[in-house]
Amino acid sequence: MTSVQNISSWRKAGVIAAESLDYAKKLVVKNASLLEVSEKIEEFITSKGAVPAFPVQLSCDNIAAHYCAYPGDETIFQEQVVCVDVGVCVDGCIGDTACTIDLSGKYSELVSASRQALNSAIKLCTPGTEIGIIGRAVQEIITAKGFSPIRNLSGHGLDKYTIHSEPQIPNVDTKDSTKLLEGMIIAVEPFASTGTGIVKESGASSVFSLNNVKPVRSREASQVLQLITKEWNSLPFCTRWITKKFGIGTTARALRELMTAGIITAHPPLFDTGIVSQAEHTIIVEEKPIILTKSTNE
C-alpha cells in the first residue's frame, strides 16, 4: 500500500499524465498512424521531464488493453473506438489515466458508460469504503446503460516504480470487504463492453515486464537484459523501444530467450467479444478524494 510520501512527485506525475492524455486526444484522429501517435505521446512525456510508466497503449474496438504499437505497425485510425491508456513516472511516482475516443461516432453511450462509472466510483474513494462497494457502483451504472462491465479487469493500487499493487479495485460487486485506507494511491479503471465482459489474451505481445535477473546464455540476450534493467527495471517496456538500439532480429531472438528463461513476462493484447470503452484516473484516498490526473479541461 502506498502512503502519501513524495507528494510533489505524485502530483507532478499526475499533472503530466493528464497533459499527455489531452495531447493524445488531439492526435488520435482519422488517417493518423497508431505508431506515430504512440511515439509522439511518449516523446511528449519525456519532454516534460518524466518517463513513460509503461508504453502508451492504444487499444482499438474489441481490444480492451495491452495493445502497444510494434515496430513497423501499419495501423491507421479510421472508424475505431480507441482506448488511450497513458502512464507517467516521476521519481518512481506514477500517474495512470485513460479515456476512450470514438472515431466512428456510433458508440457515444458506451464511452459515456465507462466515464460515468468512473465519476461515480471516485466519489466512493474515501477511507473505510469497502472495495466491493466501488465495484457495485461501477457495475450498476454500466449495466443500467445496457453494457457489460469487464469482470476480469480491475483498477489497482500504485506504488513507487510499481504500476499494479494491492488493492485491486473491481469493476463488479465482488463482495470484497477490504477497506480503503486514508492516503492510499489507487487507479480506478472501469471498462464497459458491448460483449461478454470477459477478456482473453490473444496474439503476439509487444509489452513485457521483468520478473528477475539471472545469467543467460547468449550475448544478445545479455545485452538486452542489461538495457532492460538499466532503463526500465520494474516498469513495463516494449519491443519497439528495444529495437531502436538492437534492431528487429536481435530484439526478437533476445526476447524469446528471456521469456523461455522466465526472466521476462509477456502481456499480450486482451480481447473481448464486443467493442470496449475505458476511463481511468489516479486518486488519493481522502475524505474528499484527490484526483491526481484530473485535466484542466474537466
Phi and psi in degrees as GROMACS dihedral restraints (atoms count N, CA, C in turn):
[ dihedral_restraints ]
;  ai    aj    ak    al  type     phi  dphi    fc
    3     4     5     6     1   -87.2    20    10
    4     5     6     7     1   129.8    20    10
    6     7     8     9     1   -98.5    20    10
    7     8     9    10     1   161.9    20    10
    9    10    11    12     1   -82.3    20    10
   10    11    12    13     1    84.7    20    10
   12    13    14    15     1  -114.4    20    10
   13    14    15    16     1   160.6    20    10
   15    16    17    18     1    50.5    20    10
   16    17    18    19     1    45.1    20    10
   18    19    20    21     1   -59.3    20    10
   19    20    21    22     1   -32.1    20    10
   21    22    23    24     1   -64.3    20    10
   22    23    24    25     1   -36.7    20    10
   24    25    26    27     1   -71.8    20    10
   25    26    27    28     1   -38.1    20    10
   27    28    29    30     1   -63.0    20    10
   28    29    30    31     1   -42.8    20    10
   30    31    32    33     1   -65.9    20    10
   31    32    33    34     1   -41.8    20    10
   33    34    35    36     1   -63.3    20    10
   34    35    36    37     1   -42.7    20    10
   36    37    38    39     1   -60.7    20    10
   37    38    39    40     1   -40.7    20    10
   39    40    41    42     1   -65.6    20    10
   40    41    42    43     1   -42.7    20    10
   42    43    44    45     1   -63.6    20    10
   43    44    45    46     1   -45.3    20    10
   45    46    47    48     1   -67.2    20    10
   46    47    48    49     1   -36.5    20    10
   48    49    50    51     1   -61.7    20    10
   49    50    51    52     1   -44.2    20    10
   51    52    53    54     1   -63.1    20    10
   52    53    54    55     1   -43.4    20    10
   54    55    56    57     1   -63.8    20    10
   55    56    57    58     1   -38.5    20    10
   57    58    59    60     1   -66.8    20    10
   58    59    60    61     1   -38.0    20    10
   60    61    62    63     1   -68.5    20    10
   61    62    63    64     1   -40.6    20    10
   63    64    65    66     1   -61.2    20    10
   64    65    66    67     1   -40.7    20    10
   66    67    68    69     1   -62.8    20    10
   67    68    69    70     1   -42.5    20    10
   69    70    71    72     1   -60.7    20    10
   70    71    72    73     1   -37.8    20    10
   72    73    74    75     1   -60.3    20    10
   73    74    75    76     1   -30.1    20    10
   75    76    77    78     1   -77.6    20    10
   76    77    78    79     1   -24.2    20    10
   78    79    80    81     1   -90.9    20    10
   79    80    81    82     1   -32.2    20    10
   81    82    83    84     1   -79.6    20    10
   82    83    84    85     1    89.2    20    10
   84    85    86    87     1  -135.9    20    10
   85    86    87    88     1   163.9    20    10
   87    88    89    90     1   -59.3    20    10
   88    89    90    91     1   140.1    20    10
   90    91    92    93     1    77.3    20    10
   91    92    93    94     1     1.8    20    10
   93    94    95    96     1   -82.3    20    10
   94    95    96    97     1   151.6    20    10
   96    97    98    99     1   -84.9    20    10
   97    98    99   100     1   127.7    20    10
   99   100   101   102     1   -59.6    20    10
  100   101   102   103     1   -40.3    20    10
  102   103   104   105     1   -63.5    20    10
  103   104   105   106     1   -48.4    20    10
  105   106   107   108     1   -65.1    20    10
  106   107   108   109     1   -39.8    20    10
  108   109   110   111     1   -62.1    20    10
  109   110   111   112     1   -44.1    20    10
  111   112   113   114     1   -57.8    20    10
  112   113   114   115     1   -46.9    20    10
  114   115   116   117     1   -69.4    20    10
  115   116   117   118     1   -35.2    20    10
  117   118   119   120     1   -65.2    20    10
  118   119   120   121     1   -40.2    20    10
  120   121   122   123     1   -64.7    20    10
  121   122   123   124     1   -44.6    20    10
  123   124   125   126     1   -64.4    20    10
  124   125   126   127     1   -38.0    20    10
  126   127   128   129     1   -65.3    20    10
  127   128   129   130     1   -36.4    20    10
  129   130   131   132     1   -61.7    20    10
  130   131   132   133     1   -43.9    20    10
  132   133   134   135     1   -59.4    20    10
  133   134   135   136     1   -47.7    20    10
  135   136   137   138     1   -67.9    20    10
  136   137   138   139     1   -30.7    20    10
  138   139   140   141     1   -66.3    20    10
  139   140   141   142     1   -19.7    20    10
  141   142   143   144     1   -91.2    20    10
  142   143   144   145     1     4.5    20    10
  144   145   146   147     1    85.8    20    10
  145   146   147   148     1    17.8    20    10
  147   148   149   150     1  -120.5    20    10
  148   149   150   151     1  -176.7    20    10
  150   151   152   153     1  -131.9    20    10
  151   152   153   154     1   154.9    20    10
  153   154   155   156     1   -62.7    20    10
  154   155   156   157     1   132.2    20    10
  156   157   158   159     1   -74.3    20    10
  157   158   159   160     1   -19.3    20    10
  159   160   161   162     1  -162.9    20    10
  160   161   162   163     1   161.3    20    10
  162   163   164   165     1   -60.3    20    10
  163   164   165   166     1   140.2    20    10
  165   166   167   168     1   -54.7    20    10
  166   167   168   169     1   133.4    20    10
  168   169   170   171     1  -110.8    20    10
  169   170   171   172     1   124.9    20    10
  171   172   173   174     1  -123.9    20    10
  172   173   174   175     1    90.2    20    10
  174   175   176   177     1  -100.3    20    10
  175   176   177   178     1   123.4    20    10
  177   178   179   180     1  -106.0    20    10
  178   179   180   181     1   138.8    20    10
  180   181   182   183     1    60.1    20    10
  181   182   183   184     1  -108.5    20    10
  183   184   185   186     1   -90.5    20    10
  184   185   186   187     1     6.9    20    10
  186   187   188   189     1   -90.2    20    10
  187   188   189   190     1   118.1    20    10
  189   190   191   192     1   -82.7    20    10
  190   191   192   193     1   -34.5    20    10
  192   193   194   195     1  -164.6    20    10
  193   194   195   196     1   167.7    20    10
  195   196   197   198     1    72.8    20    10
  196   197   198   199     1    16.5    20    10
  198   199   200   201     1   -91.5    20    10
  199   200   201   202     1   114.4    20    10
  201   202   203   204     1  -120.3    20    10
  202   203   204   205     1   133.3    20    10
  204   205   206   207     1   -53.0    20    10
  205   206   207   208     1   133.3    20    10
  207   208   209   210     1  -101.8    20    10
  208   209   210   211     1   164.7    20    10
  210   211   212   213     1   -56.6    20    10
  211   212   213   214     1   127.4    20    10
  213   214   215   216     1    78.8    20    10
  214   215   216   217     1    11.4    20    10
  216   217   218   219     1   -54.5    20    10
  217   218   219   220     1   125.3    20    10
  219   220   221   222     1  -102.8    20    10
  220   221   222   223     1    10.6    20    10
  222   223   224   225     1   -62.6    20    10
  223   224   225   226     1   129.5    20    10
  225   226   227   228     1  -117.7    20    10
  226   227   228   229     1   132.0    20    10
  228   229   230   231     1   -68.9    20    10
  229   230   231   232     1   133.3    20    10
  231   232   233   234     1  -134.9    20    10
  232   233   234   235     1   -91.2    20    10
  234   235   236   237     1  -109.3    20    10
  235   236   237   238     1    20.2    20    10
  237   238   239   240     1   -75.6    20    10
  238   239   240   241     1   158.5    20    10
  240   241   242   243     1   -98.7    20    10
  241   242   243   244     1   119.0    20    10
  243   244   245   246     1  -114.2    20    10
  244   245   246   247     1   118.5    20    10
  246   247   248   249     1   -86.9    20    10
  247   248   249   250     1   117.4    20    10
  249   250   251   252     1  -105.1    20    10
  250   251   252   253     1   114.8    20    10
  252   253   254   255     1  -120.4    20    10
  253   254   255   256     1   120.5    20    10
  255   256   257   258     1  -125.3    20    10
  256   257   258   259     1   135.4    20    10
  258   259   260   261     1  -127.9    20    10
  259   260   261   262     1   140.3    20    10
  261   262   263   264     1  -129.4    20    10
  262   263   264   265     1   137.2    20    10
  264   265   266   267     1  -121.5    20    10
  265   266   267   268     1   127.8    20    10
  267   268   269   270     1  -128.9    20    10
  268   269   270   271     1   111.1    20    10
  270   271   272   273     1    53.9    20    10
  271   272   273   274     1    35.7    20    10
  273   274   275   276     1    89.5    20    10
  274   275   276   277     1   -17.2    20    10
  276   277   278   279     1   -84.4    20    10
  277   278   279   280     1   141.3    20    10
  279   280   281   282     1  -122.7    20    10
  280   281   282   283     1   135.6    20    10
  282   283   284   285     1  -111.7    20    10
  283   284   285   286     1   126.1    20    10
  285   286   287   288     1  -126.8    20    10
  286   287   288   289     1   120.7    20    10
  288   289   290   291     1  -148.5    20    10
  289   290   291   292     1   155.9    20    10
  291   292   293   294     1  -155.0    20    10
  292   293   294   295     1   157.1    20    10
  294   295   296   297     1  -149.3    20    10
  295   296   297   298     1   175.3    20    10
  297   298   299   300     1  -124.8    20    10
  298   299   300   301     1   133.7    20    10
  300   301   302   303     1  -115.5    20    10
  301   302   303   304     1   119.9    20    10
  303   304   305   306     1   -96.7    20    10
  304   305   306   307     1    99.2    20    10
  306   307   308   309     1   -80.3    20    10
  307   308   309   310     1   -12.6    20    10
  309   310   311   312     1   -84.5    20    10
  310   311   312   313     1   -25.6    20    10
  312   313   314   315     1    75.4    20    10
  313   314   315   316     1    11.4    20    10
  315   316   317   318     1  -107.8    20    10
  316   317   318   319     1    -8.5    20    10
  318   319   320   321     1  -125.8    20    10
  319   320   321   322     1    38.0    20    10
  321   322   323   324     1   -62.5    20    10
  322   323   324   325     1   -36.5    20    10
  324   325   326   327     1   -68.2    20    10
  325   326   327   328     1   -36.7    20    10
  327   328   329   330     1   -65.2    20    10
  328   329   330   331     1   -45.1    20    10
  330   331   332   333     1   -61.9    20    10
  331   332   333   334     1   -42.4    20    10
  333   334   335   336     1   -63.9    20    10
  334   335   336   337     1   -34.1    20    10
  336   337   338   339     1   -62.0    20    10
  337   338   339   340     1   -47.2    20    10
  339   340   341   342     1   -69.4    20    10
  340   341   342   343     1   -36.8    20    10
  342   343   344   345     1   -67.6    20    10
  343   344   345   346     1   -43.7    20    10
  345   346   347   348     1   -66.3    20    10
  346   347   348   349     1   -37.2    20    10
  348   349   350   351     1   -63.3    20    10
  349   350   351   352     1   -40.4    20    10
  351   352   353   354     1   -61.7    20    10
  352   353   354   355     1   -48.4    20    10
  354   355   356   357     1   -60.1    20    10
  355   356   357   358     1   -39.3    20    10
  357   358   359   360     1   -67.2    20    10
  358   359   360   361     1   -42.4    20    10
  360   361   362   363     1   -65.3    20    10
  361   362   363   364     1   -38.4    20    10
  363   364   365   366     1   -59.9    20    10
  364   365   366   367     1   -38.0    20    10
  366   367   368   369     1   -61.3    20    10
  367   368   369   370     1   -22.5    20    10
  369   370   371   372     1   -92.1    20    10
  370   371   372   373     1    -1.7    20    10
  372   373   374   375     1   -81.8    20    10
  373   374   375   376     1    63.0    20    10
  375   376   377   378     1  -120.6    20    10
  376   377   378   379     1   156.2    20    10
  378   379   380   381     1   -56.1    20    10
  379   380   381   382     1   133.0    20    10
  381   382   383   384     1    94.3    20    10
  382   383   384   385     1   -10.2    20    10
  384   385   386   387     1   -71.1    20    10
  385   386   387   388     1   131.8    20    10
  387   388   389   390     1   -75.7    20    10
  388   389   390   391     1   136.9    20    10
  390   391   392   393     1   -68.8    20    10
  391   392   393   394     1   -24.0    20    10
  393   394   395   396     1   -63.1    20    10
  394   395   396   397     1   -31.0    20    10
  396   397   398   399     1   -69.3    20    10
  397   398   399   400     1   -36.5    20    10
  399   400   401   402     1   -62.9    20    10
  400   401   402   403     1   -44.8    20    10
  402   403   404   405     1   -59.4    20    10
  403   404   405   406     1   -38.4    20    10
  405   406   407   408     1   -63.6    20    10
  406   407   408   409     1   -42.5    20    10
  408   409   410   411     1   -61.7    20    10
  409   410   411   412     1   -42.5    20    10
  411   412   413   414     1   -62.5    20    10
  412   413   414   415     1   -48.2    20    10
  414   415   416   417     1   -60.6    20    10
  415   416   417   418     1   -44.7    20    10
  417   418   419   420     1   -62.5    20    10
  418   419   420   421     1   -42.6    20    10
  420   421   422   423     1   -68.6    20    10
  421   422   423   424     1   -44.5    20    10
  423   424   425   426     1   -68.1    20    10
  424   425   426   427     1   -42.4    20    10
  426   427   428   429     1   -71.0    20    10
  427   428   429   430     1   -32.6    20    10
  429   430   431   432     1   -62.6    20    10
  430   431   432   433     1   -26.3    20    10
  432   433   434   435     1   -89.3    20    10
  433   434   435   436     1     2.3    20    10
  435   436   437   438     1    89.1    20    10
  436   437   438   439     1    15.8    20    10
  438   439   440   441     1  -116.1    20    10
  439   440   441   442     1   175.1    20    10
  441   442   443   444     1  -109.9    20    10
  442   443   444   445     1   126.9    20    10
  444   445   446   447     1   -70.7    20    10
  445   446   447   448     1   143.5    20    10
  447   448   449   450     1   -79.9    20    10
  448   449   450   451     1   114.7    20    10
  450   451   452   453     1   -74.1    20    10
  451   452   453   454     1   -33.0    20    10
  453   454   455   456     1  -103.5    20    10
  454   455   456   457     1    24.8    20    10
  456   457   458   459     1  -124.6    20    10
  457   458   459   460     1   150.1    20    10
  459   460   461   462     1  -151.3    20    10
  460   461   462   463     1   164.3    20    10
  462   463   464   465     1   -73.9    20    10
  463   464   465   466     1  -176.4    20    10
  465   466   467   468     1  -165.9    20    10
  466   467   468   469     1   161.2    20    10
  468   469   470   471     1   -73.9    20    10
  469   470   471   472     1   162.1    20    10
  471   472   473   474     1  -127.6    20    10
  472   473   474   475     1   135.9    20    10
  474   475   476   477     1  -127.9    20    10
  475   476   477   478     1   171.0    20    10
  477   478   479   480     1   -61.8    20    10
  478   479   480   481     1   126.5    20    10
  480   481   482   483     1    60.4    20    10
  481   482   483   484     1    17.9    20    10
  483   484   485   486     1  -134.2    20    10
  484   485   486   487     1   115.7    20    10
  486   487   488   489     1   -86.5    20    10
  487   488   489   490     1   -18.1    20    10
  489   490   491   492     1  -130.3    20    10
  490   491   492   493     1   108.4    20    10
  492   493   494   495     1  -135.4    20    10
  493   494   495   496     1   178.9    20    10
  495   496   497   498     1   -74.6    20    10
  496   497   498   499     1   149.9    20    10
  498   499   500   501     1   -88.9    20    10
  499   500   501   502     1   160.1    20    10
  501   502   503   504     1   -81.8    20    10
  502   503   504   505     1   133.8    20    10
  504   505   506   507     1  -106.8    20    10
  505   506   507   508     1   103.9    20    10
  507   508   509   510     1   -73.4    20    10
  508   509   510   511     1   162.7    20    10
  510   511   512   513     1  -105.3    20    10
  511   512   513   514     1     7.4    20    10
  513   514   515   516     1  -140.0    20    10
  514   515   516   517     1   168.4    20    10
  516   517   518   519     1   -77.7    20    10
  517   518   519   520     1    98.8    20    10
  519   520   521   522     1   -88.2    20    10
  520   521   522   523     1    -4.6    20    10
  522   523   524   525     1    65.7    20    10
  523   524   525   526     1    12.6    20    10
  525   526   527   528     1   -68.3    20    10
  526   527   528   529     1   123.3    20    10
  528   529   530   531     1   -92.8    20    10
  529   530   531   532     1     5.4    20    10
  531   532   533   534     1   -58.0    20    10
  532   533   534   535     1   132.1    20    10
  534   535   536   537     1  -102.7    20    10
  535   536   537   538     1   142.1    20    10
  537   538   539   540     1   -68.7    20    10
  538   539   540   541     1   144.8    20    10
  540   541   542   543     1  -113.1    20    10
  541   542   543   544     1   147.7    20    10
  543   544   545   546     1   -57.9    20    10
  544   545   546   547     1   133.7    20    10
  546   547   548   549     1    91.3    20    10
  547   548   549   550     1    -9.3    20    10
  549   550   551   552     1   -59.4    20    10
  550   551   552   553     1   145.0    20    10
  552   553   554   555     1  -113.0    20    10
  553   554   555   556     1   121.3    20    10
  555   556   557   558     1  -133.8    20    10
  556   557   558   559     1   155.7    20    10
  558   559   560   561     1  -109.0    20    10
  559   560   561   562     1   121.4    20    10
  561   562   563   564     1   -98.6    20    10
  562   563   564   565     1   129.7    20    10
  564   565   566   567     1  -145.7    20    10
  565   566   567   568     1    72.2    20    10
  567   568   569   570     1   -70.9    20    10
  568   569   570   571     1   140.6    20    10
  570   571   572   573     1  -120.9    20    10
  571   572   573   574     1   134.0    20    10
  573   574   575   576     1  -117.9    20    10
  574   575   576   577     1   143.2    20    10
  576   577   578   579     1  -137.9    20    10
  577   578   579   580     1   148.0    20    10
  579   580   581   582     1   -83.6    20    10
  580   581   582   583     1    -2.4    20    10
  582   583   584   585     1  -103.7    20    10
  583   584   585   586     1  -143.3    20    10
  585   586   587   588     1   -77.2    20    10
  586   587   588   589     1   -23.7    20    10
  588   589   590   591     1    81.5    20    10
  589   590   591   592     1    21.1    20    10
  591   592   593   594     1  -129.0    20    10
  592   593   594   595     1   122.1    20    10
  594   595   596   597     1   -99.2    20    10
  595   596   597   598     1   151.2    20    10
  597   598   599   600     1  -133.9    20    10
  598   599   600   601     1   146.2    20    10
  600   601   602   603     1   -70.7    20    10
  601   602   603   604     1   140.2    20    10
  603   604   605   606     1  -157.6    20    10
  604   605   606   607     1   141.4    20    10
  606   607   608   609     1    87.0    20    10
  607   608   609   610     1   175.8    20    10
  609   610   611   612     1   -75.1    20    10
  610   611   612   613     1   146.0    20    10
  612   613   614   615     1   -94.1    20    10
  613   614   615   616     1   141.7    20    10
  615   616   617   618     1  -117.8    20    10
  616   617   618   619     1     5.6    20    10
  618   619   620   621     1  -117.1    20    10
  619   620   621   622     1   135.5    20    10
  621   622   623   624     1  -140.6    20    10
  622   623   624   625     1   163.1    20    10
  624   625   626   627     1  -139.5    20    10
  625   626   627   628     1   154.0    20    10
  627   628   629   630     1   -85.6    20    10
  628   629   630   631     1   130.2    20    10
  630   631   632   633     1   -93.4    20    10
  631   632   633   634     1   -52.2    20    10
  633   634   635   636     1  -159.1    20    10
  634   635   636   637     1   167.6    20    10
  636   637   638   639     1  -116.5    20    10
  637   638   639   640     1   126.3    20    10
  639   640   641   642     1  -152.2    20    10
  640   641   642   643     1   165.6    20    10
  642   643   644   645     1   -60.9    20    10
  643   644   645   646     1   146.2    20    10
  645   646   647   648     1  -125.2    20    10
  646   647   648   649     1   163.5    20    10
  648   649   650   651     1   -80.1    20    10
  649   650   651   652     1   -46.6    20    10
  651   652   653   654     1   -90.7    20    10
  652   653   654   655     1   154.2    20    10
  654   655   656   657     1   -66.6    20    10
  655   656   657   658     1   -37.2    20    10
  657   658   659   660     1   -59.7    20    10
  658   659   660   661     1   -49.4    20    10
  660   661   662   663     1   -64.3    20    10
  661   662   663   664     1   -37.2    20    10
  663   664   665   666     1   -64.0    20    10
  664   665   666   667     1   -42.1    20    10
  666   667   668   669     1   -66.7    20    10
  667   668   669   670     1   -41.6    20    10
  669   670   671   672     1   -66.3    20    10
  670   671   672   673     1   -40.0    20    10
  672   673   674   675     1   -63.1    20    10
  673   674   675   676     1   -39.3    20    10
  675   676   677   678     1   -61.3    20    10
  676   677   678   679     1   -41.1    20    10
  678   679   680   681     1   -63.2    20    10
  679   680   681   682     1   -44.7    20    10
  681   682   683   684     1   -60.1    20    10
  682   683   684   685     1   -48.2    20    10
  684   685   686   687     1   -68.4    20    10
  685   686   687   688     1   -31.6    20    10
  687   688   689   690     1   -76.3    20    10
  688   689   690   691     1   -43.8    20    10
  690   691   692   693     1   -90.7    20    10
  691   692   693   694     1   -37.2    20    10
  693   694   695   696     1  -127.2    20    10
  694   695   696   697     1   -32.2    20    10
  696   697   698   699     1    48.9    20    10
  697   698   699   700     1  -108.2    20    10
  699   700   701   702     1   -82.0    20    10
  700   701   702   703     1    -9.4    20    10
  702   703   704   705     1   -86.3    20    10
  703   704   705   706     1   145.8    20    10
  705   706   707   708     1   -62.2    20    10
  706   707   708   709     1   153.5    20    10
  708   709   710   711     1  -140.8    20    10
  709   710   711   712     1   173.8    20    10
  711   712   713   714     1  -135.2    20    10
  712   713   714   715     1   161.1    20    10
  714   715   716   717     1   -54.7    20    10
  715   716   717   718     1   -43.1    20    10
  717   718   719   720     1   -56.9    20    10
  718   719   720   721     1   -39.5    20    10
  720   721   722   723     1   -66.2    20    10
  721   722   723   724     1   -39.1    20    10
  723   724   725   726     1   -73.3    20    10
  724   725   726   727     1   -37.5    20    10
  726   727   728   729     1   -64.0    20    10
  727   728   729   730     1   -23.4    20    10
  729   730   731   732     1   -63.9    20    10
  730   731   732   733     1   -23.1    20    10
  732   733   734   735     1  -104.9    20    10
  733   734   735   736     1   -36.5    20    10
  735   736   737   738     1  -112.2    20    10
  736   737   738   739     1    -8.3    20    10
  738   739   740   741     1    83.5    20    10
  739   740   741   742     1   166.3    20    10
  741   742   743   744     1   -68.5    20    10
  742   743   744   745     1   -47.2    20    10
  744   745   746   747     1   -62.5    20    10
  745   746   747   748     1   -52.7    20    10
  747   748   749   750     1   -60.1    20    10
  748   749   750   751     1   -43.0    20    10
  750   751   752   753     1   -60.5    20    10
  751   752   753   754     1   -46.3    20    10
  753   754   755   756     1   -62.0    20    10
  754   755   756   757     1   -44.9    20    10
  756   757   758   759     1   -65.4    20    10
  757   758   759   760     1   -42.4    20    10
  759   760   761   762     1   -65.8    20    10
  760   761   762   763     1   -43.7    20    10
  762   763   764   765     1   -63.8    20    10
  763   764   765   766     1   -38.7    20    10
  765   766   767   768     1   -60.3    20    10
  766   767   768   769     1   -44.9    20    10
  768   769   770   771     1   -64.6    20    10
  769   770   771   772     1   -42.3    20    10
  771   772   773   774     1   -66.7    20    10
  772   773   774   775     1   -36.4    20    10
  774   775   776   777     1   -67.5    20    10
  775   776   777   778     1   -43.9    20    10
  777   778   779   780     1   -60.6    20    10
  778   779   780   781     1   -35.3    20    10
  780   781   782   783     1   -81.0    20    10
  781   782   783   784     1    -4.0    20    10
  783   784   785   786     1    75.5    20    10
  784   785   786   787     1    17.3    20    10
  786   787   788   789     1   -82.0    20    10
  787   788   789   790     1   -34.5    20    10
  789   790   791   792     1  -125.2    20    10
  790   791   792   793     1   158.7    20    10
  792   793   794   795     1  -118.3    20    10
  793   794   795   796     1   135.6    20    10
  795   796   797   798     1   -87.9    20    10
  796   797   798   799     1   146.6    20    10
  798   799   800   801     1  -124.7    20    10
  799   800   801   802     1    84.8    20    10
  801   802   803   804     1   -66.5    20    10
  802   803   804   805     1   163.3    20    10
  804   805   806   807     1   -56.2    20    10
  805   806   807   808     1   148.2    20    10
  807   808   809   810     1  -109.1    20    10
  808   809   810   811     1   117.2    20    10
  810   811   812   813     1  -106.4    20    10
  811   812   813   814     1   142.7    20    10
  813   814   815   816     1  -112.3    20    10
  814   815   816   817     1   175.7    20    10
  816   817   818   819     1   -84.4    20    10
  817   818   819   820     1   -10.0    20    10
  819   820   821   822     1  -130.7    20    10
  820   821   822   823     1  -174.6    20    10
  822   823   824   825     1   -74.9    20    10
  823   824   825   826     1   142.1    20    10
  825   826   827   828     1  -122.0    20    10
  826   827   828   829     1   142.1    20    10
  828   829   830   831     1  -122.8    20    10
  829   830   831   832     1   156.1    20    10
  831   832   833   834     1  -142.0    20    10
  832   833   834   835     1   147.3    20    10
  834   835   836   837     1  -145.4    20    10
  835   836   837   838     1   144.8    20    10
  837   838   839   840     1  -155.6    20    10
  838   839   840   841     1   142.7    20    10
  840   841   842   843     1  -138.9    20    10
  841   842   843   844     1   155.8    20    10
  843   844   845   846     1   -99.5    20    10
  844   845   846   847     1   131.6    20    10
  846   847   848   849     1  -127.0    20    10
  847   848   849   850     1   143.2    20    10
  849   850   851   852     1   -99.0    20    10
  850   851   852   853     1   127.3    20    10
  852   853   854   855     1   -73.2    20    10
  853   854   855   856     1   114.3    20    10
  855   856   857   858     1  -145.0    20    10
  856   857   858   859     1   170.9    20    10
  858   859   860   861     1   -57.4    20    10
  859   860   861   862     1   -34.8    20    10
  861   862   863   864     1  -116.4    20    10
  862   863   864   865     1    99.9    20    10
  864   865   866   867     1   -52.5    20    10
  865   866   867   868     1   139.4    20    10
  867   868   869   870     1  -101.2    20    10
  868   869   870   871     1   119.9    20    10
  870   871   872   873     1   -91.7    20    10
  871   872   873   874     1   105.9    20    10
  873   874   875   876     1   -72.4    20    10
  874   875   876   877     1   -26.9    20    10
  876   877   878   879     1  -105.1    20    10
  877   878   879   880     1    21.6    20    10
  879   880   881   882     1   -71.1    20    10
  880   881   882   883     1   129.6    20    10
  882   883   884   885     1   -78.6    20    10
  883   884   885   886     1   152.0    20    10
  885   886   887   888     1   -67.5    20    10
  886   887   888   889     1   -13.8    20    10
  888   889   890   891     1   -88.0    20    10
  889   890   891   892     1    -7.1    20    10
